[in-house]
Amino acid sequence: MARKENEMPNSLLPPEERHLTPDQVEALDKRRDLGHTFLVIAGQFAVIATVLLLWVGQDLTYSPGWAHPMAYYFAIACGIIAVMGIAGIVLRRGTPRVD
């Protein structure tokens, strides 16, 4: 069974990625690896934020005035989760689904 000249052996690739040069493929892989790294960092900070959430209520209830360090740490962790998560998703766009 002979393949057509335009038929790709890997049909999971999106159409815009089927005719890339090796340098472009390498750049694409590096971009996706960086996106994956950002998503891992966001996941790790999500675990940290979950643990911080255990103390935020107590901190907001019992700490006087503006002294709420756990609430501030929690807000910073949530900001890092949002920034790294969005950046990771944007950098990994176009990744084919693995079934």
Secondary structure as UniProt FT lines:
FT   TURN            5..6
FT   TURN            11..12
FT   HELIX           15..17
FT   TURN            18..19
FT   HELIX           22..62
FT   TURN            65..66
FT   HELIX           69..91
FT   TURN            92..94
//
